Amino acid sequence: MFSMPGGWEWIIIGGIVFIVFGKRLPNVMRSVGKSVASFKQGFKGVEEEIKEVKEIKSDIDSITKIKLS
Protein backbone atom coordinates (compact mmCIF):
# COMPACT_ATOMS: atom_id res chain seq x y z
CA MET A 1 0.00 0.00 0.00
CA PHE A 2 1.49 3.31 1.14
CA SER A 3 4.58 3.97 3.22
CA MET A 4 5.88 7.02 5.04
CA PRO A 5 7.38 9.68 2.76
CA GLY A 6 11.15 9.89 2.56
CA GLY A 7 13.41 12.96 2.65
CA TRP A 8 12.68 14.43 -0.77
CA GLU A 9 8.97 13.74 -0.46
CA TRP A 10 8.85 15.76 2.78
CA ILE A 11 10.68 18.63 1.09
CA ILE A 12 8.18 18.63 -1.78
CA ILE A 13 5.23 18.41 0.63
CA GLY A 14 6.69 21.29 2.66
CA GLY A 15 7.11 23.38 -0.49
CA ILE A 16 3.51 22.79 -1.52
CA VAL A 17 2.28 23.68 1.97
CA PHE A 18 4.39 26.84 1.91
CA ILE A 19 3.00 27.85 -1.48
CA VAL A 20 -0.61 27.22 -0.45
CA PHE A 21 -0.45 28.65 3.09
CA GLY A 22 2.51 31.04 2.68
CA LYS A 23 0.80 34.25 3.77
CA ARG A 24 -1.11 32.64 6.63
CA LEU A 25 1.77 30.47 7.83
CA PRO A 26 3.26 32.99 10.34
CA ASN A 27 -0.12 33.45 12.02
CA VAL A 28 -0.69 29.71 12.15
CA MET A 29 2.76 29.09 13.64
CA ARG A 30 2.20 31.88 16.19
CA SER A 31 -1.08 30.34 17.34
CA VAL A 32 0.52 26.88 17.50
CA GLY A 33 3.30 28.31 19.66
CA LYS A 34 0.79 29.96 21.99
CA SER A 35 -1.14 26.71 22.25
CA VAL A 36 2.01 24.75 23.15
CA ALA A 37 2.99 27.37 25.76
CA SER A 38 -0.52 27.26 27.26
CA PHE A 39 -0.43 23.46 27.40
CA LYS A 40 2.95 23.49 29.16
CA GLN A 41 1.70 26.06 31.68
CA GLY A 42 -1.39 23.97 32.39
CA PHE A 43 0.70 20.84 32.78
CA LYS A 44 2.98 22.65 35.23
CA GLY A 45 -0.09 23.56 37.30
CA VAL A 46 -1.13 19.91 37.41
CA GLU A 47 2.33 18.87 38.59
CA GLU A 48 2.17 21.44 41.42
CA GLU A 49 -1.25 20.15 42.49
CA ILE A 50 0.08 16.59 42.57
CA LYS A 51 2.96 17.69 44.82
CA GLU A 52 0.51 19.43 47.17
CA VAL A 53 -1.70 16.34 47.39
CA LYS A 54 1.33 14.15 48.17
CA GLU A 55 2.40 16.54 50.95
CA ILE A 56 -1.11 16.53 52.43
CA LYS A 57 -1.25 12.75 52.25
CA SER A 58 2.09 12.41 54.03
CA ASP A 59 0.87 14.83 56.72
CA ILE A 60 -2.32 12.81 57.18
CA ASP A 61 -0.32 9.57 57.34
CA SER A 62 2.01 10.98 59.99
CA ILE A 63 -0.93 12.29 62.08
CA THR A 64 -2.79 8.99 61.95
CA LYS A 65 0.34 7.09 62.98
CA ILE A 66 0.77 9.33 66.01
CA LYS A 67 -2.87 8.93 67.12
CA LEU A 68 -2.80 5.13 66.69
CA SER A 69 0.37 4.64 68.71
mmCIF file of the C-alpha atoms, coordinates in Angstrom:
data_MODEL
# 
_entry.id   MODEL 
# 
loop_
_atom_site.group_PDB 
_atom_site.id 
_atom_site.type_symbol 
_atom_site.label_atom_id 
_atom_site.label_alt_id 
_atom_site.label_comp_id 
_atom_site.label_asym_id 
_atom_site.label_entity_id 
_atom_site.label_seq_id 
_atom_site.pdbx_PDB_ins_code 
_atom_site.Cartn_x 
_atom_site.Cartn_y 
_atom_site.Cartn_z 
_atom_site.occupancy 
_atom_site.B_iso_or_equiv 
_atom_site.pdbx_formal_charge 
_atom_site.auth_seq_id 
_atom_site.auth_comp_id 
_atom_site.auth_asym_id 
_atom_site.auth_atom_id 
_atom_site.pdbx_PDB_model_num 
ATOM 1  C CA . MET A 1 1  ? 0.000  0.000  0.000  1.00 0.00 ? 1  MET A CA 1 
ATOM 2  C CA . PHE A 1 2  ? 1.494  3.313  1.136  1.00 0.00 ? 2  PHE A CA 1 
ATOM 3  C CA . SER A 1 3  ? 4.578  3.968  3.217  1.00 0.00 ? 3  SER A CA 1 
ATOM 4  C CA . MET A 1 4  ? 5.879  7.025  5.037  1.00 0.00 ? 4  MET A CA 1 
ATOM 5  C CA . PRO A 1 5  ? 7.375  9.676  2.764  1.00 0.00 ? 5  PRO A CA 1 
ATOM 6  C CA . GLY A 1 6  ? 11.154 9.891  2.563  1.00 0.00 ? 6  GLY A CA 1 
ATOM 7  C CA . GLY A 1 7  ? 13.411 12.957 2.648  1.00 0.00 ? 7  GLY A CA 1 
ATOM 8  C CA . TRP A 1 8  ? 12.681 14.426 -0.769 1.00 0.00 ? 8  TRP A CA 1 
ATOM 9  C CA . GLU A 1 9  ? 8.974  13.745 -0.461 1.00 0.00 ? 9  GLU A CA 1 
ATOM 10 C CA . TRP A 1 10 ? 8.854  15.759 2.784  1.00 0.00 ? 10 TRP A CA 1 
ATOM 11 C CA . ILE A 1 11 ? 10.681 18.635 1.095  1.00 0.00 ? 11 ILE A CA 1 
ATOM 12 C CA . ILE A 1 12 ? 8.181  18.629 -1.784 1.00 0.00 ? 12 ILE A CA 1 
ATOM 13 C CA . ILE A 1 13 ? 5.226  18.415 0.628  1.00 0.00 ? 13 ILE A CA 1 
ATOM 14 C CA . GLY A 1 14 ? 6.686  21.292 2.662  1.00 0.00 ? 14 GLY A CA 1 
ATOM 15 C CA . GLY A 1 15 ? 7.112  23.380 -0.488 1.00 0.00 ? 15 GLY A CA 1 
ATOM 16 C CA . ILE A 1 16 ? 3.512  22.790 -1.520 1.00 0.00 ? 16 ILE A CA 1 
ATOM 17 C CA . VAL A 1 17 ? 2.281  23.680 1.969  1.00 0.00 ? 17 VAL A CA 1 
ATOM 18 C CA . PHE A 1 18 ? 4.391  26.838 1.911  1.00 0.00 ? 18 PHE A CA 1 
ATOM 19 C CA . ILE A 1 19 ? 2.997  27.853 -1.477 1.00 0.00 ? 19 ILE A CA 1 
ATOM 20 C CA . VAL A 1 20 ? -0.609 27.216 -0.446 1.00 0.00 ? 20 VAL A CA 1 
ATOM 21 C CA . PHE A 1 21 ? -0.445 28.647 3.094  1.00 0.00 ? 21 PHE A CA 1 
ATOM 22 C CA . GLY A 1 22 ? 2.511  31.042 2.684  1.00 0.00 ? 22 GLY A CA 1 
ATOM 23 C CA . LYS A 1 23 ? 0.801  34.250 3.768  1.00 0.00 ? 23 LYS A CA 1 
ATOM 24 C CA . ARG A 1 24 ? -1.107 32.641 6.627  1.00 0.00 ? 24 ARG A CA 1 
ATOM 25 C CA . LEU A 1 25 ? 1.768  30.473 7.831  1.00 0.00 ? 25 LEU A CA 1 
ATOM 26 C CA . PRO A 1 26 ? 3.261  32.991 10.336 1.00 0.00 ? 26 PRO A CA 1 
ATOM 27 C CA . ASN A 1 27 ? -0.119 33.451 12.020 1.00 0.00 ? 27 ASN A CA 1 
ATOM 28 C CA . VAL A 1 28 ? -0.686 29.706 12.146 1.00 0.00 ? 28 VAL A CA 1 
ATOM 29 C CA . MET A 1 29 ? 2.757  29.093 13.645 1.00 0.00 ? 29 MET A CA 1 
ATOM 30 C CA . ARG A 1 30 ? 2.198  31.877 16.189 1.00 0.00 ? 30 ARG A CA 1 
ATOM 31 C CA . SER A 1 31 ? -1.081 30.342 17.338 1.00 0.00 ? 31 SER A CA 1 
ATOM 32 C CA . VAL A 1 32 ? 0.518  26.881 17.496 1.00 0.00 ? 32 VAL A CA 1 
ATOM 33 C CA . GLY A 1 33 ? 3.302  28.313 19.656 1.00 0.00 ? 33 GLY A CA 1 
ATOM 34 C CA . LYS A 1 34 ? 0.789  29.965 21.992 1.00 0.00 ? 34 LYS A CA 1 
ATOM 35 C CA . SER A 1 35 ? -1.136 26.705 22.251 1.00 0.00 ? 35 SER A CA 1 
ATOM 36 C CA . VAL A 1 36 ? 2.006  24.753 23.155 1.00 0.00 ? 36 VAL A CA 1 
ATOM 37 C CA . ALA A 1 37 ? 2.986  27.367 25.763 1.00 0.00 ? 37 ALA A CA 1 
ATOM 38 C CA . SER A 1 38 ? -0.515 27.264 27.258 1.00 0.00 ? 38 SER A CA 1 
ATOM 39 C CA . PHE A 1 39 ? -0.426 23.460 27.396 1.00 0.00 ? 39 PHE A CA 1 
ATOM 40 C CA . LYS A 1 40 ? 2.953  23.490 29.158 1.00 0.00 ? 40 LYS A CA 1 
ATOM 41 C CA . GLN A 1 41 ? 1.700  26.056 31.675 1.00 0.00 ? 41 GLN A CA 1 
ATOM 42 C CA . GLY A 1 42 ? -1.394 23.968 32.386 1.00 0.00 ? 42 GLY A CA 1 
ATOM 43 C CA . PHE A 1 43 ? 0.701  20.836 32.778 1.00 0.00 ? 43 PHE A CA 1 
ATOM 44 C CA . LYS A 1 44 ? 2.975  22.647 35.227 1.00 0.00 ? 44 LYS A CA 1 
ATOM 45 C CA . GLY A 1 45 ? -0.094 23.564 37.295 1.00 0.00 ? 45 GLY A CA 1 
ATOM 46 C CA . VAL A 1 46 ? -1.135 19.908 37.415 1.00 0.00 ? 46 VAL A CA 1 
ATOM 47 C CA . GLU A 1 47 ? 2.331  18.871 38.590 1.00 0.00 ? 47 GLU A CA 1 
ATOM 48 C CA . GLU A 1 48 ? 2.173  21.445 41.418 1.00 0.00 ? 48 GLU A CA 1 
ATOM 49 C CA . GLU A 1 49 ? -1.250 20.150 42.493 1.00 0.00 ? 49 GLU A CA 1 
ATOM 50 C CA . ILE A 1 50 ? 0.081  16.586 42.571 1.00 0.00 ? 50 ILE A CA 1 
ATOM 51 C CA . LYS A 1 51 ? 2.959  17.694 44.821 1.00 0.00 ? 51 LYS A CA 1 
ATOM 52 C CA . GLU A 1 52 ? 0.513  19.435 47.172 1.00 0.00 ? 52 GLU A CA 1 
ATOM 53 C CA . VAL A 1 53 ? -1.698 16.340 47.391 1.00 0.00 ? 53 VAL A CA 1 
ATOM 54 C CA . LYS A 1 54 ? 1.330  14.149 48.168 1.00 0.00 ? 54 LYS A CA 1 
ATOM 55 C CA . GLU A 1 55 ? 2.397  16.536 50.954 1.00 0.00 ? 55 GLU A CA 1 
ATOM 56 C CA . ILE A 1 56 ? -1.114 16.534 52.428 1.00 0.00 ? 56 ILE A CA 1 
ATOM 57 C CA . LYS A 1 57 ? -1.248 12.746 52.245 1.00 0.00 ? 57 LYS A CA 1 
ATOM 58 C CA . SER A 1 58 ? 2.090  12.408 54.031 1.00 0.00 ? 58 SER A CA 1 
ATOM 59 C CA . ASP A 1 59 ? 0.873  14.835 56.716 1.00 0.00 ? 59 ASP A CA 1 
ATOM 60 C CA . ILE A 1 60 ? -2.317 12.805 57.183 1.00 0.00 ? 60 ILE A CA 1 
ATOM 61 C CA . ASP A 1 61 ? -0.317 9.569  57.337 1.00 0.00 ? 61 ASP A CA 1 
ATOM 62 C CA . SER A 1 62 ? 2.009  10.982 59.991 1.00 0.00 ? 62 SER A CA 1 
ATOM 63 C CA . ILE A 1 63 ? -0.926 12.293 62.076 1.00 0.00 ? 63 ILE A CA 1 
ATOM 64 C CA . THR A 1 64 ? -2.785 8.989  61.946 1.00 0.00 ? 64 THR A CA 1 
ATOM 65 C CA . LYS A 1 65 ? 0.344  7.086  62.984 1.00 0.00 ? 65 LYS A CA 1 
ATOM 66 C CA . ILE A 1 66 ? 0.766  9.332  66.009 1.00 0.00 ? 66 ILE A CA 1 
ATOM 67 C CA . LYS A 1 67 ? -2.868 8.930  67.120 1.00 0.00 ? 67 LYS A CA 1 
ATOM 68 C CA . LEU A 1 68 ? -2.803 5.133  66.686 1.00 0.00 ? 68 LEU A CA 1 
ATOM 69 C CA . SER A 1 69 ? 0.372  4.639  68.712 1.00 0.00 ? 69 SER A CA 1 
# 
